[in-house]
């Protein structure tokens, strides 16, 4: 490789977007890598600001004789997508409506208040407890979508304000870790549905996904579980357990092992607030059970919403596509409605969110028609479906992958 110019470097977020950069760097941070420029720009709204943090990492340009993974990418798609992003900027679609996000926060706090009042006024019987649990699960799910906005730097112009409020929402309102979320989620965005790069498709041998993995597992006679029944046991170990068991354990251990003391302090503030509020009604053991029941309910909501956009799409090894094509291959949309927008935190516009992760969610529907037009121009499928069909497609996808595994296991 030729000598690295000093201009292209990274901050804490760029490690997820620059990890796959292999060629064609320039001395300007806003032009770091021809093919990966779109990924870099997608995560960094203020390119001059992040340029100051790139000094610890030197990134150079490939010499002409070096092999490149960019040669198979469609330069016309790349050019048109950059023109589309410029159009979005000209339309002020990256400008935030702060009242929108204040109302989201207010309705979460209102749900928390309603939950407490229900138990306080009606007592701790089964019916008030169930109502309170569902209200708190709703507030937790909505806080999850809201922290997602701040984590993507899509609310405030200054990153530090997004980071601060992100820690408050995910820490104090949910008892989780901003650093843990950033580490997982930006890997997912940089390489969605790519094995060994997207942690969201690392299912720890519990499920086989897509078409490539089940066939490979079948050929190698790998059988950690009866995958041909995964569409059935999904209901037992998927939605019920992801948050209350796997995520909760992983979050706590990550904060302790990596000494994320600030995140841990925010998370502790959530647990203190929760137990001070509900131990008087349920006692210590009852409050613990109550908390995990809330997590159990929230986990169903979270899993169905997040998987309806991804698990049904192509899941494979790295294909080295351009940014636009890679996101369209891995994501799909659910039809817009007031309920769908609220229920999914606007993740029903998953395609647009993946293409423009720093765009405020209330503007995603405005750029969607232009994304559809670009897809039509280049013959790229733009999938959009009703909510119920999207949810059912999760089961259909798991069943299909399970059948592929069984066929390969028995006959190949």
DAPEVEN-V675250 format. One record per pair of residues at least 24 apart in sequence whose ideal C-beta (glycine too) atoms are under 10 Angstrom apart, sorted by the first residue. I is the first residue (numbers start at 1). J is the second residue. Records with the same first field share a line. If there is no record, write none. Layout:
I=J, J
//
This chain:
1=25, 59, 60, 61, 62, 63, 66
2=60, 61, 62, 63, 64, 66
3=58, 60, 61
4=57, 58, 59, 60, 61
5=58, 59, 60, 61
6=54, 55, 58, 59, 60
7=31, 32, 51, 54, 55, 58, 59
8=32, 33, 40, 51, 54, 55, 57, 58, 59, 60, 61
9=50, 51, 52, 53, 54, 55, 56, 57, 58, 59
10=40, 44, 50, 51, 53, 54, 55, 56, 57, 59
11=43, 44, 49, 50, 51, 52, 53, 54, 55, 56, 57, 159
12=50, 53, 163, 179, 182, 183, 186
13=40, 43, 44, 50, 53, 152, 153, 159, 182, 186, 190
14=39, 40, 43, 44, 50, 53, 54, 57, 59, 186, 190
15=57, 183, 186, 187, 190
16=43, 182, 183, 184, 185, 186, 187, 188, 189, 190, 191, 197
17=41, 42, 43, 44, 186, 187, 189, 190, 191, 323
18=43, 54, 57, 59, 190
19=186, 187, 190, 191, 197
20=69, 190, 191, 194, 197, 318, 320
21=59, 69
22=62, 66, 67, 68, 69, 70, 320
23=60, 61, 62, 63, 66, 67, 68, 69, 70, 71
24=61, 62, 68, 70
25=58, 59, 60, 61, 62
26=59, 60, 61
27=59, 60, 61
29=53, 54, 59
32=59
33=59, 61, 62, 70
34=61, 68, 70, 73, 75, 78
35=68, 69, 70, 71, 73, 75, 78, 320, 321, 322, 323
36=70, 190, 322, 323
37=78, 82, 323
38=78, 81, 82, 85, 322, 323, 324, 326, 327, 355
39=189, 190, 191, 322, 323, 326, 327, 357
40=190, 323
41=82, 85, 323, 356, 358
42=85, 152, 189, 190, 323, 327, 354, 355, 356, 357, 358, 359
43=152, 153, 186, 189, 190, 357, 358
44=153, 159, 358
45=89, 94, 152, 153, 154, 157, 159, 162, 357, 358, 359
46=153, 157, 158, 159, 358
49=158, 159
50=159
68=320
69=318, 319, 320
70=320, 322
71=320
72=319, 320, 321, 322
73=320, 321, 322, 323, 324, 325, 326
74=321, 322, 324, 325, 378, 380
75=322
76=322, 377, 378
77=321, 322, 323, 324, 325, 328, 374, 375, 377, 378, 380
78=322, 323, 324, 325
79=322
80=324, 373, 374, 377, 378
81=322, 323, 324, 325, 327, 355, 371, 374, 378
82=323, 324
83=370, 374
84=324, 355, 356, 367, 370, 371, 373, 374
85=324, 355, 356, 359, 367
87=367, 370
88=352, 355, 356, 359, 363, 366, 367, 370, 371
89=356, 359
91=363, 366, 367, 370
92=363, 366
93=352, 356, 359, 360, 362, 363, 364, 366, 367, 370
94=154, 157, 356, 358, 359, 360, 363, 367
95=157, 359, 360, 363
96=149, 154, 155, 156, 157, 359, 360, 361, 362, 363
97=155, 360, 362, 363
98=155, 156, 360
99=362
100=149, 155, 360, 361, 362, 363
101=146, 149, 150, 154, 155, 156, 165, 360, 361, 362
104=142, 143, 145, 146, 149, 155, 169, 342, 345, 361, 362
105=142, 143, 146, 165, 168, 169, 173
107=138, 139, 142, 146, 342
108=138, 139, 140, 141, 142, 143, 144, 145, 146, 169, 173, 174
109=139, 143, 173
110=135, 139
111=135, 136, 137, 138, 139, 140, 141, 142, 143
112=136, 139, 140, 143, 173, 273, 274, 277
113=139
114=138, 139
115=139, 277, 278, 294
116=277, 278, 281
119=277, 278, 280, 281, 282, 290
120=277, 280, 281
123=281
124=278, 280, 281, 282, 283, 286, 290
128=281
129=278, 281, 282, 286, 290, 293
130=293, 297
132=278, 281, 290, 294
133=290, 291, 293, 294, 296, 297, 298
134=293, 294, 297
135=294
136=274, 278, 290, 291, 293, 294, 295, 297, 298
137=293, 294, 295, 296, 297, 298, 299, 300, 301, 302
138=294, 297, 298, 301, 343
139=173, 174, 294, 298
140=173, 174, 175, 176, 243, 294, 295, 297, 298, 299, 301, 302
141=174, 297, 298, 299, 300, 301, 302, 305, 343, 344, 345
142=173, 298, 301, 342, 343, 345
143=169, 170, 172, 173, 174, 176, 298, 345
144=169, 170, 173, 174, 176, 181, 243, 298, 301, 302, 305, 306, 345
145=169, 302, 305, 342, 343, 344, 345, 346, 347, 361
146=170, 173, 174, 345, 361
147=171, 173, 174, 176, 178, 181, 345
148=181, 185, 345, 346, 347, 353, 357, 361
149=345, 346, 358, 360, 361, 362
150=178
151=178, 181, 182, 185, 186, 357
152=182, 185, 186, 189, 353, 356, 357, 358, 359, 360, 361
153=357, 358
154=353, 356, 357, 358, 359, 360, 361, 362, 363, 364
155=358, 360, 361
162=358
166=266
167=262, 263, 265, 266, 267
168=266, 269
169=266
170=251, 263, 266, 267, 270
171=255, 262, 263, 264, 265, 266, 267, 268, 269, 270
172=265, 266, 267, 268, 269, 270, 272, 273
173=266, 269, 270, 273
174=243, 251, 266, 267, 270, 298
175=248, 251, 252, 266, 267, 268, 269, 270, 271, 272, 273, 274, 291, 295
176=243, 247, 248, 250, 251, 252, 254, 255, 263, 266, 267, 270
177=250, 251, 252, 254, 255, 258, 260, 262, 263, 264, 266, 267
178=260, 262, 263, 266, 267
179=251, 254, 255, 258, 260, 262, 263, 264
180=247, 250, 251, 252, 253, 254, 255, 258, 260, 263, 267
181=247, 251, 254, 263
183=254, 258
184=247, 250, 254
185=357
186=357
188=306, 310, 330, 354
189=327, 330, 353, 354, 357
190=323, 326, 357
191=318, 326, 330
192=309, 310, 313, 314, 315, 326, 327, 329, 330, 331, 350, 354
193=310, 311, 313, 314, 315, 316, 326, 327, 329, 330, 331
194=314, 315, 316, 317, 318, 319, 326, 329, 330
195=315, 316, 317, 318
196=317, 318
197=317, 318
198=310, 315, 330
200=306, 307, 310, 311, 315
201=310, 311, 315, 316, 330
203=230, 238, 311
204=246
206=230, 233, 234, 237, 238, 241, 246
207=231, 233, 234, 237, 238, 311, 397, 398, 401, 402, 405
208=315, 398, 401, 402, 404, 405, 406, 408
209=310, 311, 312, 313, 315, 316, 397, 398, 401
210=311, 312, 313, 314, 315, 316, 317, 397, 400, 401, 404
211=314, 315, 316, 400, 401, 404
212=314, 315, 316, 317, 401, 404
213=315, 316, 317, 401, 404, 405
214=400, 401, 402, 403, 404, 405, 406, 407, 408, 409
215=401, 404, 405, 407, 408, 409, 412
216=317, 404, 405, 408, 412
217=401, 404, 405, 408, 409
218=404, 405, 406, 407, 408, 409, 410, 411, 412
219=405, 408, 409, 411, 412
220=408, 409, 412
221=408, 409, 410, 412
222=405, 409
223=405, 406, 409
225=402
226=402, 405, 406, 409
227=398, 401, 402, 403, 404, 405, 406, 409
228=399, 401, 402, 403, 404, 405, 406, 407, 409, 410
229=398, 399, 402, 406
230=395, 398, 399, 401, 402, 405
231=394, 395, 396, 397, 398, 399, 400, 401, 402, 403
232=395, 398, 399, 402
233=398
234=303, 307, 311, 394, 395, 398, 399, 402
235=300, 395
238=299, 300, 303, 304, 307, 311, 394, 398
239=296, 297, 298, 299, 300, 301, 302, 303, 304, 307, 394
240=295, 296, 297, 299, 300, 303
241=295, 296, 299, 303
242=295, 296, 298, 299, 300, 302, 303, 306, 307
243=292, 294, 295, 296, 297, 298, 299, 300, 301, 302, 303
244=291, 292, 293, 294, 295, 296, 297, 298, 299
245=292, 295, 296, 299
246=299
247=295, 299, 302
248=291, 292, 295, 299
301=343, 344
303=394
304=343, 344, 387, 390, 391, 394
305=334, 340, 343, 344, 345, 347, 348, 350, 387, 390, 391
306=344, 345, 347, 350
307=390, 391, 393, 394, 397, 398
308=332, 333, 334, 344, 347, 348, 350, 385, 387, 388, 389, 390, 391, 392, 393, 394, 397
309=333, 334, 344, 347, 348, 349, 350, 351, 353, 354, 383, 390, 394
310=350, 354, 394, 397
311=393, 394, 395, 397, 398, 401
312=383, 385, 389, 390, 391, 392, 393, 394, 395, 396, 397, 398, 400
313=350, 383, 393, 397
315=397, 401
323=354, 355
324=354, 355, 371, 374, 375, 378, 380
325=375, 378, 380
326=354
327=351, 352, 353, 354, 355, 356, 357, 371
328=354, 355, 371, 374, 375, 378, 380, 381, 382, 383
329=380, 381
330=354
331=355, 382, 383
332=381, 382, 383, 384, 385, 390, 393
333=364, 368, 371, 372, 382, 383, 384, 385, 390
334=383, 384, 385, 386, 387, 388, 389, 390, 391
335=384, 385, 386, 387, 389, 390
336=364, 365, 368, 384
337=386, 387
339=387
340=386, 387, 390
341=365
343=387
344=387, 390
348=384, 385, 387, 390
349=384
350=383, 384, 390
351=375, 382, 383, 384
//
